[in-house]
């Protein structure tokens, strides 16, 4: 199919103008990234956002895959010398992979089947006669097909039925109508495998379970498939057999004679032996794809929220990786996150060196001018938080509990070893905790997103699709925030538009050899960073305190001349234009519209000059848990503050200050109906929750946000 046709299809499907789709595809084919297109090519796309551009990319790739398969099928049928003008027209008109495969099915090379064996015996003409259902005495016709290979009439008719059954299973109309039946009426059944009842206790909810497939949520489908994969459950997906047979009979039974009876028997055989299994396989794959897409979307949304969590910013940090027997590992970091000092204190049992630990903490706070303390939320976190509260500081010190999710993965990684070759994993883990408070994004890009723990059945979904989606999210977040090029790690730079691992490392190497970058134009001196890469990355890289103030902003160098003209027209320099709001108000944007620079870009430039290099992330707030430390402290009806740690399709998990997170089921998120939990809660959101039930044995806590004043959470 031609690219013009695909553009038309995409524009129709997504409700966009053809020129928007065409320009977007042209930009992507030219190597432009989604963040770059969204931010700096608004005139070409009609100001499409990243979500829409990503949708165009997905549709374009899907249609390209479809076209590639179409060409392969045309070639295969052509080599068989079975192509006809009518068949070619049908192939070229097919709009889905399923439709295309249905057309190809009769021509697909196949293993030896009962039907092919019957054809080898010369029974295909008999099958054709019976299938037409015009012959009232098929047995008489069958006599003519008895030979050395076909022992009698019954064998001849049986072979003909095998051929007819295969024709039925390969019929496009039949498959299409059955597909609609499955979509509307298929039931998913889950049963425990005999003898696995006790062993598969974690899948006890699905030991005897059934529901309409179309209503089965992604998390439940993935849970049942995991049970099947682990050998505890057996799943089936099928509609009522009678409904399926009624559909097939309506398609293939054309008369009421002996031939029709034989065709009816072939219909039943085709359903039982061929079609039901084929359709079930197809819908197992379709339902898995849909569940994967949903789970990946949830993971991606959560990851975005995690990466864009509020940063504390450049502060002198004391970070603590808490512990009991092994002590609390302490590190002191400067405003750039450099490690200045590390040691271990033992304020908890069994050592109970409380007084000495207090003395050390006070000494470190004074020596390194500490402005904030970060405490990991793992083992002994609450006890360490209580200990820090006990310390009497000479000045206000902000205290934050920081998620350790993924910190252990980082501390044992090659990245961490390269950064801190002379320190053990405990020191590296504490550094990660402190840096995560300063800038979650810059630290979390070093960790495989799948290790952060904000997904839903993440190991059960298509890993290639998951990785692609997560990489896209990381790139989107990094470029939305912008990167200070003179302090960024190579891992952070990797995700900048137009770069990648090699160019990121080349930037680090140039910085090491030549000192800090002084202007964006200097990027072109980096090895292998050409004009195309410069175009893609320059607007997202920041240089603080550069000679040109625009170098610290999101204004792209290609637009500097516009700002220079604005400044010249009102008689000032660029610095004054940025500082002086009244001067900017005198600017008439229409005067600066050109063929390449339209009002969307000009408005972005003005917004950026108002707050150059602004961080789109919100401000961080301190938080305090209630005075509870373990599940035994919880009482039904108790209302406590918490932090949302994960959002799934069935609800949200909330950290209330004990080792076990509680679950706010979707039905308990709000008084009103909630379709999607992400509409109500976000990752890291401070919430007030009511304790509904506590199951100590199963380590489950049920929470509710209904009838709870959420305004209190904002002042926690």
NULUMPA-320090 format. One record per residue (C-alpha): x, y, z; residue number from 1. Coordinates in nm, 3 decimals, m for minus. Layout:
((X Y Z) NUM)
...
This chain:
((0.000 0.000 0.000) 1)
((0.131 0.347 m0.086) 2)
((0.251 0.586 0.183) 3)
((m0.017 0.834 0.071) 4)
((m0.284 0.574 0.141) 5)
((m0.134 0.503 0.483) 6)
((m0.125 0.874 0.565) 7)
((m0.490 0.900 0.471) 8)
((m0.576 0.601 0.691) 9)
((m0.385 0.739 0.989) 10)
((m0.539 1.085 0.956) 11)
((m0.886 0.932 0.941) 12)
((m0.826 0.697 1.232) 13)
((m0.675 0.963 1.459) 14)
((m0.896 1.251 1.346) 15)
((m0.606 1.460 1.213) 16)
((m0.539 1.659 0.897) 17)
((m0.338 1.476 0.631) 18)
((m0.070 1.744 0.634) 19)
((m0.021 1.696 1.009) 20)
((0.036 1.323 0.966) 21)
((0.249 1.366 0.655) 22)
((0.479 1.625 0.815) 23)
((0.511 1.424 1.135) 24)
((0.609 1.109 0.945) 25)
((0.855 1.304 0.732) 26)
((1.018 1.446 1.046) 27)
((1.041 1.102 1.210) 28)
((1.181 0.943 0.895) 29)
((1.439 1.223 0.896) 30)
((1.557 1.119 1.243) 31)
((1.362 1.367 1.457) 32)
((1.260 1.246 1.803) 33)
((0.912 1.277 1.948) 34)
((1.018 1.535 2.214) 35)
((1.190 1.747 1.947) 36)
((0.894 1.738 1.709) 37)
((0.651 1.823 1.989) 38)
((0.861 2.110 2.126) 39)
((1.028 2.267 1.823) 40)
((0.824 2.180 1.515) 41)
((0.476 2.298 1.616) 42)
((0.422 2.486 1.292) 43)
((0.476 2.170 1.090) 44)
((0.248 1.953 1.301) 45)
((m0.022 2.193 1.410) 46)
((0.110 2.184 1.771) 47)
((0.059 1.810 1.817) 48)
((0.157 1.683 2.161) 49)
((0.381 1.386 2.238) 50)
((0.089 1.147 2.293) 51)
((m0.058 1.220 1.949) 52)
((0.280 1.203 1.776) 53)
((0.346 0.871 1.948) 54)
((0.005 0.752 1.823) 55)
((0.101 0.846 1.466) 56)
((0.427 0.656 1.506) 57)
((0.247 0.343 1.632) 58)
((m0.008 0.349 1.350) 59)
((0.260 0.413 1.090) 60)
((0.469 0.121 1.216) 61)
((0.162 m0.104 1.228) 62)
((0.070 m0.021 0.868) 63)
((0.430 m0.073 0.757) 64)
((0.430 m0.416 0.919) 65)
((0.098 m0.490 0.750) 66)
((0.238 m0.383 0.411) 67)
((0.549 m0.597 0.463) 68)
((0.331 m0.900 0.539) 69)
((0.109 m0.816 0.240) 70)
((0.410 m0.820 0.005) 71)
((0.530 m1.149 0.152) 72)
((0.188 m1.309 0.096) 73)
((0.163 m1.179 m0.261) 74)
((0.507 m1.322 m0.334) 75)
((0.419 m1.660 m0.179) 76)
((0.092 m1.700 m0.370) 77)
((0.263 m1.581 m0.688) 78)
((0.531 m1.849 m0.651) 79)
((0.250 m2.105 m0.620) 80)
((0.107 m1.966 m0.948) 81)
((m0.231 m1.928 m0.783) 82)
((m0.265 m1.548 m0.789) 83)
((m0.572 m1.403 m0.961) 84)
((m0.673 m1.039 m1.017) 85)
((m0.964 m1.085 m0.774) 86)
((m0.742 m1.237 m0.506) 87)
((m0.483 m0.960 m0.546) 88)
((m0.757 m0.696 m0.503) 89)
((m0.873 m0.863 m0.181) 90)
((m0.519 m0.882 m0.046) 91)
((m0.452 m0.517 m0.123) 92)
((m0.782 m0.413 0.039) 93)
((m0.717 m0.602 0.367) 94)
((m0.691 m0.355 0.658) 95)
((m0.594 m0.585 0.946) 96)
((m0.342 m0.861 0.997) 97)
((m0.623 m1.104 1.086) 98)
((m0.807 m1.028 0.760) 99)
((m0.485 m1.071 0.563) 100)
((m0.402 m1.402 0.727) 101)
((m0.757 m1.532 0.666) 102)
((m0.715 m1.466 0.292) 103)
((m0.377 m1.637 0.294) 104)
((m0.483 m1.938 0.501) 105)
((m0.587 m2.167 0.208) 106)
((m0.255 m2.094 0.036) 107)
((m0.032 m2.123 0.340) 108)
((0.213 m2.414 0.316) 109)
((0.097 m2.663 0.575) 110)
((0.200 m2.990 0.726) 111)
((0.034 m3.311 0.609) 112)
((m0.324 m3.317 0.740) 113)
((m0.620 m3.551 0.717) 114)
((m0.748 m3.330 0.433) 115)
((m0.421 m3.344 0.236) 116)
((m0.413 m3.724 0.277) 117)
((m0.771 m3.739 0.142) 118)
((m0.673 m3.518 m0.151) 119)
((m0.377 m3.746 m0.226) 120)
((m0.632 m4.028 m0.255) 121)
((m0.819 m3.831 m0.521) 122)
((m1.121 m3.739 m0.304) 123)
((m1.126 m3.364 m0.365) 124)
((m1.378 m3.387 m0.659) 125)
((m1.613 m3.588 m0.435) 126)
((m1.578 m3.323 m0.162) 127)
((m1.665 m3.052 m0.416) 128)
((m1.978 m3.237 m0.527) 129)
((m2.098 m3.294 m0.170) 130)
((m2.011 m2.937 m0.065) 131)
((m2.236 m2.796 m0.342) 132)
((m2.525 m2.991 m0.179) 133)
((m2.699 m3.046 m0.512) 134)
((m2.653 m3.422 m0.511) 135)
((m2.929 m3.607 m0.323) 136)
((m2.751 m3.945 m0.326) 137)
((m2.384 m3.878 m0.245) 138)
((m2.317 m4.243 m0.160) 139)
((m2.385 m4.340 m0.521) 140)
((m2.133 m4.078 m0.638) 141)
((m1.886 m4.201 m0.377) 142)
((m1.883 m4.548 m0.532) 143)
((m1.684 m4.406 m0.822) 144)
((m1.402 m4.304 m0.582) 145)
((m1.347 m4.649 m0.429) 146)
((m1.003 m4.785 m0.528) 147)
((m0.689 m4.941 m0.384) 148)
((m0.638 m4.638 m0.156) 149)
((m1.008 m4.592 m0.065) 150)
((m1.146 m4.920 0.063) 151)
((m1.521 m4.842 0.056) 152)
((m1.794 m4.580 0.028) 153)
((m1.769 m4.489 0.396) 154)
((m1.396 m4.425 0.363) 155)
((m1.459 m4.208 0.056) 156)
((m1.721 m3.995 0.232) 157)
((m1.507 m3.974 0.547) 158)
((m1.216 m3.842 0.338) 159)
((m1.446 m3.593 0.163) 160)
((m1.568 m3.473 0.505) 161)
((m1.207 m3.416 0.613) 162)
((m1.150 m3.199 0.306) 163)
((m1.476 m3.005 0.361) 164)
((m1.391 m2.956 0.731) 165)
((m1.060 m2.797 0.632) 166)
((m1.232 m2.573 0.373) 167)
((m1.475 m2.459 0.643) 168)
((m1.189 m2.384 0.884) 169)
((m1.017 m2.172 0.618) 170)
((m1.328 m1.983 0.506) 171)
((m1.296 m1.604 0.551) 172)
((m1.665 m1.542 0.615) 173)
((m1.686 m1.819 0.875) 174)
((m1.378 m1.698 1.057) 175)
((m1.496 m1.337 1.052) 176)
((m1.837 m1.428 1.199) 177)
((m1.680 m1.654 1.462) 178)
((m1.440 m1.373 1.547) 179)
((m1.739 m1.146 1.616) 180)
((m1.894 m1.420 1.830) 181)
((m1.577 m1.452 2.036) 182)
((m1.558 m1.076 2.079) 183)
((m1.915 m1.061 2.210) 184)
((m1.972 m1.391 2.390) 185)
((m1.647 m1.575 2.466) 186)
((m1.613 m1.687 2.828) 187)
((m1.278 m1.732 3.000) 188)
((m1.270 m2.033 3.232) 189)
((m1.002 m2.094 3.492) 190)
((m0.972 m2.424 3.679) 191)
((m0.706 m2.562 3.908) 192)
((m0.504 m2.854 3.776) 193)
((m0.592 m3.167 3.969) 194)
((m0.350 m3.230 4.254) 195)
((m0.222 m2.868 4.258) 196)
((m0.492 m2.725 4.490) 197)
((m0.272 m2.674 4.796) 198)
((0.050 m2.588 4.610) 199)
((m0.124 m2.324 4.400) 200)
((m0.281 m2.145 4.696) 201)
((m0.169 m1.801 4.576) 202)
((m0.404 m1.848 4.281) 203)
((m0.694 m1.951 4.506) 204)
((m0.916 m1.673 4.363) 205)
((m0.906 m1.847 4.024) 206)
((m0.946 m2.215 4.121) 207)
((m1.299 m2.215 3.980) 208)
((m1.351 m1.890 3.792) 209)
((m1.536 m1.776 3.482) 210)
((m1.641 m1.442 3.333) 211)
((m1.699 m1.286 2.990) 212)
((m1.363 m1.240 2.820) 213)
((m1.453 m0.888 2.707) 214)
((m1.507 m0.784 3.071) 215)
((m1.196 m0.952 3.214) 216)
((m0.958 m0.675 3.331) 217)
((m0.595 m0.690 3.229) 218)
((m0.459 m0.759 3.577) 219)
((m0.690 m1.057 3.625) 220)
((m0.609 m1.204 3.285) 221)
((m0.235 m1.171 3.347) 222)
((m0.274 m1.325 3.694) 223)
((m0.457 m1.627 3.552) 224)
((m0.207 m1.664 3.269) 225)
((0.074 m1.659 3.524) 226)
((m0.105 m1.937 3.713) 227)
((m0.127 m2.131 3.388) 228)
((0.240 m2.064 3.305) 229)
((0.345 m2.191 3.650) 230)
((0.143 m2.509 3.604) 231)
((m0.138 m2.448 3.857) 232)
((m0.429 m2.339 3.637) 233)
((m0.584 m2.446 3.309) 234)
((m0.748 m2.170 3.103) 235)
((m0.998 m2.197 2.822) 236)
((m1.166 m1.926 2.617) 237)
((m1.473 m2.017 2.419) 238)
((m1.832 m1.914 2.341) 239)
((m2.132 m2.144 2.373) 240)
((m2.072 m2.431 2.130) 241)
((m2.433 m2.425 2.004) 242)
((m2.398 m2.056 1.906) 243)
((m2.081 m2.128 1.711) 244)
((m2.237 m2.426 1.532) 245)
((m2.550 m2.223 1.448) 246)
((m2.330 m1.960 1.281) 247)
((m2.137 m2.219 1.083) 248)
((m2.453 m2.399 0.973) 249)
((m2.605 m2.072 0.855) 250)
((m2.297 m2.013 0.638) 251)
((m2.253 m2.360 0.491) 252)
((m2.583 m2.556 0.499) 253)
((m2.766 m2.470 0.177) 254)
((m3.018 m2.753 0.138) 255)
((m3.194 m3.039 0.319) 256)
((m3.062 m3.357 0.163) 257)
((m2.804 m3.626 0.227) 258)
((m2.521 m3.406 0.101) 259)
((m2.630 m3.134 0.343) 260)
((m2.625 m3.386 0.628) 261)
((m2.267 m3.476 0.542) 262)
((m2.174 m3.106 0.527) 263)
((m2.342 m3.063 0.868) 264)
((m2.124 m3.341 1.007) 265)
((m1.819 m3.172 0.853) 266)
((m1.926 m2.843 1.017) 267)
((m1.935 m3.007 1.361) 268)
((m1.600 m3.176 1.299) 269)
((m1.441 m2.857 1.170) 270)
((m1.554 m2.667 1.480) 271)
((m1.444 m2.932 1.728) 272)
((m1.117 m3.033 1.566) 273)
((m0.996 m2.720 1.385) 274)
((m1.185 m2.394 1.431) 275)
((m1.238 m2.388 1.808) 276)
((m0.866 m2.443 1.873) 277)
((m0.766 m2.191 1.605) 278)
((m1.006 m1.926 1.734) 279)
((m0.909 m1.985 2.094) 280)
((m0.540 m1.946 2.007) 281)
((m0.615 m1.624 1.819) 282)
((m0.814 m1.480 2.108) 283)
((m0.564 m1.592 2.366) 284)
((m0.309 m1.389 2.170) 285)
((m0.546 m1.093 2.120) 286)
((m0.649 m1.082 2.487) 287)
((m0.285 m1.114 2.594) 288)
((m0.186 m0.825 2.365) 289)
((m0.464 m0.607 2.507) 290)
((m0.371 m0.698 2.864) 291)
((m0.005 m0.628 2.788) 292)
((m0.091 m0.289 2.639) 293)
((m0.294 m0.197 2.945) 294)
((m0.029 m0.317 3.191) 295)
((0.246 m0.139 2.995) 296)
((0.040 0.180 2.991) 297)
((m0.007 0.162 3.370) 298)
((0.366 0.099 3.416) 299)
((0.456 0.385 3.181) 300)
((0.218 0.627 3.358) 301)
((0.360 0.532 3.697) 302)
((0.716 0.562 3.572) 303)
((0.645 0.908 3.432) 304)
((0.510 1.021 3.768) 305)
((0.807 0.869 3.948) 306)
((1.062 1.033 3.718) 307)
((0.887 1.369 3.744) 308)
((0.862 1.352 4.124) 309)
((0.942 1.683 4.294) 310)
((1.317 1.740 4.342) 311)
((1.460 1.906 4.650) 312)
((1.721 2.069 4.429) 313)
((2.082 2.154 4.501) 314)
((2.122 2.113 4.877) 315)
((2.387 1.972 5.105) 316)
((2.242 1.632 5.194) 317)
((2.298 1.380 5.470) 318)
((2.159 1.049 5.349) 319)
((2.095 0.745 5.567) 320)
((2.054 0.385 5.457) 321)
((1.891 0.247 5.776) 322)
((1.966 m0.086 5.944) 323)
((1.958 m0.258 6.283) 324)
((2.242 m0.506 6.338) 325)
((2.463 m0.371 6.058) 326)
((2.398 m0.011 6.158) 327)
((2.288 0.293 5.958) 328)
((2.518 0.384 5.671) 329)
((2.558 0.763 5.649) 330)
((2.690 0.969 5.357) 331)
((2.730 1.344 5.319) 332)
((2.682 1.492 4.972) 333)
((2.751 1.842 4.841) 334)
((2.507 2.041 4.628) 335)
((2.619 1.859 4.313) 336)
((2.574 1.516 4.470) 337)
((2.944 1.448 4.518) 338)
((3.034 1.215 4.804) 339)
((3.221 1.403 5.078) 340)
((3.209 1.164 5.371) 341)
((3.075 0.828 5.483) 342)
((3.055 0.633 5.809) 343)
((2.826 0.402 6.005) 344)
((2.631 0.469 6.324) 345)
((2.448 0.220 6.551) 346)
((2.153 0.395 6.717) 347)
((1.931 0.083 6.724) 348)
((1.942 m0.259 6.888) 349)
((2.149 m0.459 6.949) 350)
((2.425 m0.195 6.990) 351)
((2.197 0.091 7.108) 352)
((2.469 0.355 7.069) 353)
((2.212 0.633 7.075) 354)
((2.413 0.909 7.245) 355)
((2.721 0.849 7.030) 356)
((2.504 0.843 6.717) 357)
((2.341 1.174 6.808) 358)
((2.686 1.328 6.860) 359)
((2.805 1.205 6.519) 360)
((2.495 1.330 6.340) 361)
((2.529 1.678 6.494) 362)
((2.897 1.687 6.407) 363)
((2.834 1.594 6.043) 364)
((2.546 1.841 6.005) 365)
((2.771 2.124 6.123) 366)
((3.085 2.013 5.939) 367)
((2.917 1.974 5.600) 368)
((2.653 2.248 5.639) 369)
((2.375 1.994 5.592) 370)
((2.041 2.139 5.480) 371)
((1.828 1.825 5.453) 372)
((1.831 1.461 5.561) 373)
((1.720 1.173 5.340) 374)
((1.621 0.843 5.507) 375)
((1.569 0.527 5.303) 376)
((1.229 0.361 5.353) 377)
((1.360 0.006 5.400) 378)
((1.437 m0.192 5.715) 379)
((1.457 0.027 6.030) 380)
((1.331 0.331 5.840) 381)
((1.066 0.433 6.094) 382)
((1.301 0.374 6.385) 383)
((1.567 0.587 6.215) 384)
((1.315 0.861 6.144) 385)
((1.218 0.859 6.515) 386)
((1.586 0.875 6.608) 387)
((1.647 1.178 6.382) 388)
((1.342 1.351 6.534) 389)
((1.506 1.295 6.873) 390)
((1.815 1.492 6.764) 391)
((1.808 1.862 6.862) 392)
((1.953 2.055 6.567) 393)
((2.073 2.415 6.595) 394)
((1.879 2.508 6.280) 395)
((1.581 2.379 6.085) 396)
((1.675 2.064 5.896) 397)
((1.427 1.918 5.652) 398)
((1.377 1.543 5.690) 399)
((1.247 1.323 5.407) 400)
((1.177 0.952 5.381) 401)
((1.292 0.839 5.035) 402)
((1.194 0.528 4.843) 403)
((1.474 0.273 4.821) 404)
((1.311 0.088 4.530) 405)
((1.588 0.002 4.287) 406)
((1.867 0.142 4.509) 407)
((2.009 m0.206 4.576) 408)
((2.004 m0.278 4.201) 409)
((2.197 0.043 4.136) 410)
((2.447 m0.016 4.417) 411)
((2.548 m0.354 4.270) 412)
((2.552 m0.233 3.908) 413)
((2.847 m0.157 3.684) 414)
((2.731 0.206 3.679) 415)
((2.772 0.231 4.056) 416)
((3.105 0.044 4.050) 417)
((3.236 0.284 3.788) 418)
((3.119 0.585 3.991) 419)
((3.246 0.457 4.326) 420)
((3.508 0.187 4.267) 421)
((3.654 0.227 4.618) 422)
((3.329 0.192 4.812) 423)
((3.104 m0.102 4.894) 424)
((2.737 m0.146 4.803) 425)
((2.609 0.005 5.128) 426)
((2.783 0.336 5.061) 427)
((2.664 0.340 4.700) 428)
((2.307 0.266 4.814) 429)
((2.312 0.557 5.063) 430)
((2.449 0.790 4.793) 431)
((2.163 0.685 4.563) 432)
((1.909 0.763 4.838) 433)
((2.053 1.112 4.887) 434)
((2.078 1.189 4.517) 435)
((1.725 1.062 4.463) 436)
((1.602 1.330 4.702) 437)
((1.799 1.602 4.521) 438)
((1.689 1.501 4.171) 439)
((1.485 1.181 4.128) 440)
((1.507 1.196 3.751) 441)
((1.886 1.224 3.731) 442)
((1.930 0.929 3.967) 443)
((1.654 0.699 3.849) 444)
((1.773 0.698 3.485) 445)
((2.067 0.488 3.610) 446)
((1.832 0.209 3.717) 447)
((1.642 m0.033 3.495) 448)
((1.281 0.088 3.525) 449)
((1.167 m0.272 3.575) 450)
((1.361 m0.274 3.904) 451)
((1.180 0.026 4.050) 452)
((0.865 m0.165 4.144) 453)
((0.587 0.051 4.007) 454)
((0.455 m0.193 3.749) 455)
((0.175 m0.446 3.729) 456)
((0.266 m0.801 3.620) 457)
((0.565 m0.645 3.450) 458)
((0.747 m0.977 3.402) 459)
((0.444 m1.131 3.230) 460)
((0.408 m0.880 2.947) 461)
((0.588 m0.855 2.614) 462)
((0.935 m0.748 2.729) 463)
((1.034 m0.585 2.399) 464)
((0.721 m0.366 2.393) 465)
((0.762 m0.286 2.763) 466)
((1.122 m0.176 2.716) 467)
((1.036 0.040 2.414) 468)
((0.754 0.210 2.604) 469)
((0.965 0.273 2.913) 470)
((1.255 0.409 2.708) 471)
((1.011 0.648 2.541) 472)
((0.883 0.764 2.881) 473)
((1.234 0.821 3.015) 474)
((1.329 1.022 2.705) 475)
((1.008 1.226 2.731) 476)
((1.070 1.310 3.098) 477)
((1.439 1.393 3.057) 478)
((1.369 1.631 2.770) 479)
((1.066 1.786 2.940) 480)
((1.285 1.885 3.235) 481)
((1.602 1.968 3.042) 482)
((1.958 1.871 3.133) 483)
((2.240 2.081 3.275) 484)
((2.516 1.965 3.040) 485)
((2.808 2.052 3.272) 486)
((2.691 1.835 3.562) 487)
((2.486 1.561 3.392) 488)
((2.595 1.198 3.402) 489)
((2.641 1.003 3.081) 490)
((2.327 0.802 3.168) 491)
((2.116 1.115 3.188) 492)
((2.265 1.253 2.867) 493)
((2.189 0.924 2.689) 494)
((1.818 1.006 2.696) 495)
((1.853 1.358 2.556) 496)
((1.695 1.394 2.214) 497)
((1.940 1.313 1.934) 498)
((2.213 1.168 2.158) 499)
((2.245 0.811 2.282) 500)
((2.517 0.623 2.472) 501)
((2.808 0.703 2.242) 502)
((2.746 1.077 2.198) 503)
((2.664 1.106 2.569) 504)
((3.002 0.958 2.657) 505)
((3.172 1.180 2.398) 506)
((3.020 1.485 2.574) 507)
((3.156 1.362 2.907) 508)
((3.499 1.304 2.751) 509)
((3.502 1.653 2.595) 510)
((3.399 1.805 2.928) 511)
((3.679 1.619 3.107) 512)
((3.941 1.731 2.854) 513)
((3.830 2.091 2.797) 514)
((3.642 2.192 3.110) 515)
((3.277 2.305 3.129) 516)
((3.090 2.401 2.814) 517)
((3.065 2.779 2.779) 518)
((2.813 2.795 2.493) 519)
((2.579 2.568 2.302) 520)
((2.777 2.626 1.982) 521)
((3.061 2.439 2.154) 522)
((2.857 2.116 2.130) 523)
((2.958 2.099 1.763) 524)
((3.319 2.043 1.874) 525)
((3.222 1.714 2.042) 526)
((3.341 1.409 1.851) 527)
((3.075 1.274 1.608) 528)
((2.815 1.530 1.718) 529)
((2.710 1.668 1.380) 530)
((2.456 1.926 1.272) 531)
((2.163 1.683 1.284) 532)
((2.239 1.568 1.638) 533)
((2.295 1.932 1.737) 534)
((1.954 2.028 1.599) 535)
((1.789 1.751 1.801) 536)
((1.969 1.800 2.133) 537)
((2.066 2.168 2.165) 538)
((1.732 2.296 2.294) 539)
((1.721 2.037 2.573) 540)
((2.076 2.093 2.701) 541)
((2.127 2.383 2.943) 542)
((2.441 2.578 3.030) 543)
((2.402 2.764 3.358) 544)
((2.581 3.101 3.375) 545)
((2.665 3.096 3.002) 546)
((2.765 3.422 2.829) 547)
((2.442 3.405 2.628) 548)
((2.150 3.380 2.877) 549)
((1.949 3.190 2.616) 550)
((2.193 2.899 2.656) 551)
((2.034 2.825 2.995) 552)
((1.682 2.828 2.851) 553)
((1.465 2.604 2.636) 554)
((1.488 2.849 2.345) 555)
((1.647 2.660 2.057) 556)
((1.965 2.813 1.903) 557)
((1.785 2.817 1.566) 558)
((1.557 3.086 1.716) 559)
((1.824 3.301 1.882) 560)
((1.813 3.545 1.589) 561)
((1.445 3.609 1.660) 562)
((1.516 3.705 2.023) 563)
((1.813 3.918 1.915) 564)
((1.587 4.104 1.672) 565)
((1.324 4.155 1.945) 566)
((1.587 4.300 2.180) 567)
((1.728 4.525 1.910) 568)
((1.383 4.653 1.813) 569)
((1.306 4.771 2.166) 570)
((1.659 4.899 2.233) 571)
((1.802 4.659 2.492) 572)
((2.014 4.345 2.516) 573)
((1.886 3.991 2.564) 574)
((1.960 3.985 2.939) 575)
((1.750 4.294 2.997) 576)
((1.473 4.159 2.776) 577)
((1.457 3.851 2.998) 578)
((1.468 4.053 3.321) 579)
((1.228 4.329 3.221) 580)
((0.868 4.216 3.188) 581)
((0.748 4.560 3.079) 582)
((0.981 4.555 2.779) 583)
((0.852 4.211 2.676) 584)
((0.495 4.342 2.689) 585)
((0.584 4.592 2.415) 586)
((0.666 4.310 2.173) 587)
((0.410 4.240 1.899) 588)
((0.463 3.879 1.806) 589)
((0.293 3.913 1.467) 590)
((0.589 4.123 1.349) 591)
((0.822 3.825 1.385) 592)
((0.618 3.560 1.206) 593)
((0.807 3.407 0.915) 594)
((0.764 3.103 0.696) 595)
((0.965 2.890 0.943) 596)
((0.873 3.063 1.269) 597)
((0.505 3.087 1.352) 598)
((0.306 3.209 1.651) 599)
((0.333 2.877 1.844) 600)
((0.713 2.901 1.848) 601)
((0.705 3.272 1.928) 602)
((0.468 3.215 2.221) 603)
((0.699 2.940 2.351) 604)
((0.993 3.182 2.329) 605)
((0.804 3.445 2.529) 606)
((0.697 3.190 2.791) 607)
((1.054 3.073 2.826) 608)
((1.191 3.427 2.869) 609)
((0.941 3.478 3.149) 610)
((1.096 3.187 3.343) 611)
((1.418 3.081 3.170) 612)
((1.503 2.712 3.217) 613)
((1.208 2.661 3.451) 614)
((1.160 2.316 3.599) 615)
((0.815 2.178 3.516) 616)
((0.816 1.959 3.829) 617)
((0.624 2.060 4.139) 618)
((0.777 2.156 4.474) 619)
((0.862 1.887 4.725) 620)
((0.681 1.876 5.062) 621)
((0.784 1.721 5.391) 622)
((0.576 1.434 5.520) 623)
((0.525 1.266 5.855) 624)
((0.373 0.924 5.915) 625)
((0.143 0.855 6.208) 626)
((0.292 0.703 6.525) 627)
((0.254 0.344 6.403) 628)
((0.536 0.101 6.325) 629)
((0.386 m0.244 6.260) 630)
((0.062 m0.411 6.157) 631)
((m0.029 m0.485 6.521) 632)
((m0.055 m0.108 6.579) 633)
((m0.340 m0.075 6.328) 634)
((m0.702 m0.053 6.444) 635)
((m1.003 m0.075 6.217) 636)
((m1.148 0.271 6.160) 637)
((m0.816 0.447 6.227) 638)
((m0.742 0.737 5.986) 639)
((m0.374 0.785 5.902) 640)
((m0.161 0.971 5.644) 641)
((0.011 0.779 5.367) 642)
((0.201 0.807 5.040) 643)
((0.085 0.639 4.718) 644)
((0.358 0.396 4.610) 645)
((0.194 0.220 4.315) 646)
((m0.116 0.265 4.100) 647)
((m0.272 m0.034 3.925) 648)
((m0.595 m0.096 3.736) 649)
((m0.756 m0.241 4.048) 650)
((m0.654 0.028 4.297) 651)
((m0.363 0.202 4.464) 652)
((m0.101 0.084 4.714) 653)
((m0.026 0.323 4.999) 654)
((0.270 0.336 5.238) 655)
((0.137 0.420 5.585) 656)
((0.468 0.387 5.766) 657)
((0.497 0.014 5.826) 658)
((0.674 m0.257 5.628) 659)
((0.358 m0.363 5.444) 660)
((0.180 m0.126 5.202) 661)
((m0.198 m0.119 5.219) 662)
((m0.436 m0.145 4.924) 663)
((m0.708 0.106 4.845) 664)
((m0.928 m0.099 4.614) 665)
((m1.077 0.091 4.320) 666)
((m1.418 0.067 4.486) 667)
((m1.283 0.252 4.793) 668)
((m1.104 0.538 4.616) 669)
((m1.405 0.768 4.598) 670)
((m1.773 0.794 4.678) 671)
((m1.835 0.827 4.305) 672)
((m1.770 0.561 4.041) 673)
((m1.404 0.532 3.942) 674)
((m1.321 0.384 3.603) 675)
((m0.946 0.423 3.628) 676)
((m0.755 0.471 3.960) 677)
((m0.505 0.701 3.786) 678)
((m0.786 0.955 3.751) 679)
((m0.803 0.983 4.131) 680)
((m0.452 0.922 4.264) 681)
((m0.096 0.972 4.146) 682)
((0.237 0.825 4.250) 683)
((0.389 0.996 4.557) 684)
((0.060 1.169 4.634) 685)
((0.001 1.239 5.003) 686)
((m0.335 1.095 5.107) 687)
((m0.541 1.026 5.418) 688)
((m0.673 0.670 5.445) 689)
((m0.901 0.476 5.676) 690)
((m0.807 0.127 5.797) 691)
((m1.081 m0.113 5.680) 692)
((m0.927 m0.447 5.772) 693)
((m0.595 m0.600 5.878) 694)
((m0.497 m0.959 5.795) 695)
((m0.169 m1.016 5.977) 696)
((m0.134 m1.377 5.863) 697)
((m0.166 m1.291 5.492) 698)
((0.007 m0.951 5.540) 699)
((m0.282 m0.763 5.382) 700)
((m0.415 m0.422 5.477) 701)
((m0.737 m0.293 5.322) 702)
((m0.770 0.086 5.312) 703)
((m1.029 0.338 5.203) 704)
((m1.023 0.702 5.091) 705)
((m1.402 0.730 5.098) 706)
((m1.548 0.953 5.368) 707)
((m1.197 1.073 5.456) 708)
((m1.108 1.442 5.447) 709)
((m0.826 1.460 5.192) 710)
((m0.757 1.826 5.267) 711)
((m0.567 1.713 5.575) 712)
((m0.315 1.536 5.354) 713)
((m0.205 1.868 5.207) 714)
((m0.090 1.993 5.545) 715)
((0.083 1.674 5.659) 716)
